[in-house]
Amino acid sequence: YENLKGAVYRHCLMEPGPFSETSVSENRMPVDFLTETQQKSYGRYAGEPSPAQLARYFHLDESDHFLLAQRRSDYSKFGYAVQLCTVRFLGTFLTDPLDVPEGIIADLGAQRGSDRECLPRYLERRETRMEHSLEIKTRLGYKDFDEQPEKWRLLRWLYERAWLTAERPSVLFDLATARLVDRKIILPGVTTLARLIASVRDRAENRLWKILSSLPSCSQIKNL
């Protein structure tokens, strides 16, 4: 029994085995581990940002003002600023870029000396909003979720955590979301990320059971 315990321990300390993106199937995994709060808050504002968050994500520095100065109208500059700060904070762009807490509008308006009454005009031309989001993405160095090598790095990171820790999938989901935001990767759909996490955990669990099943000797199997 002690020999069996030692063998299990040694295997659990091993580096994860060869891992490739193609070994992960995202379409057959259950995704019911997310809480209602996680589903509703993913890629959206869950409330007013804290003062620390306002200072970190919504402060407009000189480079930001340089980008804003290239816009012609005041409402275009204001809307551009909202989209710029939103992707910094959420890691994605909103379908309605003005669907943000009032405190953010007030803070950005105060920084720019702009009247919020002009802001609804920013919704008049979808083409303008799309052009702004693409420019912001390029200027700030954001990448799409499926771009390599970042997606492979995420898969490897998820697999190592699933193999070496006992973190619940809901915890892995929050950690992965924070990692994507920090690394300037545009968030995928909530179901896409949840399925990816479920499939990676499933692969790690299958590997563990395969190792465990190969450890006992014939005599040990008889005793069990």
N, C-alpha and C positions, 0 to 999 in steps of 0.2 A: 504493500500500500504506500509506504513512504517513497519507494522508487517511482511509483506511478505519479505521486504528487510532485516529485522533483521534475519529472519529465514534462508534466503539464506546465509547471512554472517556467521551465526553460523555453518551451515553445511559445509561451505568452510574451516572453521578452524578446523574441525574434523580431527582426525588421519585417514589415509586411512583404508578402511575396510579390512577384511581378504583377504590375497593375497597368491596365490599358483602358482607355475610354470605351473601346468597343466591347469590353467585357461587362459593361454596365447596361442593363436594360431598364429604361425609364418608364415604359408603358404598362408593365404588368404589376407594378408595386402598389399596395394600398397607401392612401394618403390621408387617412382619417385621424392622424395623430395631432393635427394642428388644433389649437383651441380657437374658439370663436373670436377672441380678442386678436390672436395672431392673424387670422384670416382678414379681419376688418382693418387692422392697422398696417398690414404689409404694403409698403410703397405708398402710404397715405399719411396725412397728418392725423395723429391721435389726440391732439390738443395743442395748447399754446406751448411753444418752446420755452425752456428755462432761460434765465438771464445768461448763464454760461453758454448755452447752445446758441442764443442770439449772437453773442460775441464771437463765437467760433465759426458759425456757418453763415451768418447773415450780415456780417460787417463787410462793407464795400471798400476795398483798398484802391490804391492808385491804378493798378492794372484793370480792375473792374470798371472804374470810372472811365478809363480809356476806351474800353469796349462800349460802354453806354453812350459815350460822346459821338460814336459813329452812327447812332440812330438819329433820325430826323425829328420826329414828334415826341412830345413829352410822354404821351401814353405808351409809345413804343419803347422808350427808354425805361419807363416804370415796369412794363410787362416783362421786358428783357431781364431786368434786375430780379424780378420775382422768380422767373424760370432758372436763372443762374444760381440763386441761393437754394431753390427747391432741390435741384439735382445734387448739390453739395450735401444737403441734409438727408434727403430720402434715398438718393442713389437712383432716381428715375425722374422722368418728366410726367406731369399729370395731363390727362385728357383735357380737363379744364384747368389751365394754369393758374386761374384765380381762386381755385378752391382751396384756399389757405386760411389759417387763423387770422383774425383781425389784428392781433399783435404784430404779426409779421408785416402786414401792409402798413401799419402805423410806423413801425421801426424803419422800414425802407423809405417810406415817404419823408420821414424826418431827416434821414441821411441825405436825401436828394433835394429836399425842399420842394417836393411835388405834392400836388393836390390829388387825393385819391379819387375825386370825382371824375377825372379823365380816364381812369383805369378800365372801365367797361368797354371802351372803344377798342381795347387790345383784342377783344374777342371777335371783332368784325371780320377779320381776314385770317382764315385758317392757314393759308400759305405763308403768311408772315410769321405766325407762331412756329410752324414747322421749320422754316428757314432759321429762325433764332435758335431752336433747340439743336439743330444740326451744327450750327456754328459754335454754340456753347460746348457741345460735345467734343468738337475738334480742338477748340482753343484750350479747353481744360484738360484734354488728354483722356477722355473717357472712352471705354471700349465696350463693344457688344458682348453679351454673355457667352456666345458661341465662338468668339475669337480665340485662337490659340496663340501662345501656350497657356493663357490664363485659365481656360476651362480645365485643361489637364491638371494644372496646379491645384485647382479647387478640388477636383476628384481625388487627387493624391492626398491632399490635406484632410478631406472628409474621411477617407479610408483609414488613414493613420489614427485619427481620433476615434473612429468606430472600433478599430482593432485594439487600441491601447487603453481606452476609457470605457466607462459604463454610462456615458451621457445619454439621456433620453433623446429620441428623435426631435422632439419639440425644442430641446435645448440646442441641439445641433443646427436646427433651422435658424434660430436667433443668432447663433455664432456665425453661421455661414452668411446670413444677411449682413451682419456687421462687417464681416471680412470683405464682402463685395463692395460695400459702400466705401470702406477704407481704401481699397485698391482701385477705386474708380472704374468699377465694372457696372454697367447698367443692369439693374435688377431684371431677371426674367419674370415670367408669370408665376404666381404663387404656386400653382399646381406643378409647373415644371420643376421648381426648386424642391418642393416636397417629394415628388416622385424620385428625383435624383438622390436625395438623402435616404429615402426608404430603400432604394435599390442598392446603394453602397453599404448600408447596414446589413441588408440581407446577405450580400456577398461576404462580408466580414464574418457574420454568424455561421454561414455555411462552411467557410474555411476552418473556423474554430471546431465545429462538430466533426469535420473530416479529420482534423488532427487528433481530437480526443478519441475518435473511434479507432484510430490506428495505434494508439498507445498500449492498451493492455495486451499482455501475452495470452496464449491459449489457456494457461492455468489460471490466470487472473480473471479471464472471461468466465471460466467455469465457476470460480468462487463468487463472482458478481451475480 
